[in-house]
Amino acid sequence: MSSPKIINDRPIQKAEQIYGLLREAIVRLAMVPGAAISEKELCAQFGVSRTPVREALKRLVDEDLVDVFPHSGTYVSKISYEVAEEGFVIRRALEIESIRRATQFVTDPQIARLDALIAEMRDILRRDALSDYIVVDDAFHSTIAEISRYPRMWKFINLVKAHLDRMRQLSAPVPGHLAEVTEQHAAIVRALERRNADQAELAMKIHLDASFAVMSAMYEDGKFFKPKGL
């Protein structure tokens, strides 16, 4: 992980910034599941005292993204399939409501905005910059939440999908997966363009269910996952 400069002086602000940087690194697998974490090294990396680092790590522990083992050490948590599945179930329920509402309020400029994001996804695939795909993917879904006039819905989804997001990153290199995801996004937009709530809901269900099926297959590898039931 790179060493960005911590720009805030107040301890609470420092902790918030460090938390955000570490969370992103964990979710994007820059810090791999099971990797050891050194408070001392993080302090040196960010140029801060132990206090904001410990506060940031405490928040990550609360999200099950970091494990602390007394007399052993601190580690990036392995992915919990159960937590990821729970995040998927919550996300699916909220996104179905979001897409149905979006058909009532969507405007042509918003359709164009979604199409621009799809074009960006296709460019990422052309460049084979797969690790960047999740950022644009999230922008696509958060835009739908904004269109639905429930913008805070995406904040709730974001809180519960960290383990799911790590599975998304693992599944990114699966041949043809992200190309299929991109076309599923396009089908969602076309249903929105027709202002057809039933078609939009079906397109969203197909997209989310198919994506989770591919992600679930990552568990069989086992390398980055906790055993089921733990």
Buried (B, 14 or more C-beta within 10 A) or exposed (E): EEEEEBEBEEEEEBBBBBBEBBBBBBBBBBBEBBEEBEEEEBBEBBEBEEEBBBBBBEBBBEBBBBBBEEEEEBBBBBBBBEBBBBBBEBBBEBBBBBBBBBBEEBEEEBBEBBBEBBEBBBEBBEEEEBBBBBEBBBBBBBBBBBBBEBEEBBEBBBEBBBBBBBBBBBBBEBEEBBEBBBEBBBBBBBBBBEEBBEBBBBBBBEBBEBBBEBBBBBBEEEEBBBEEEE
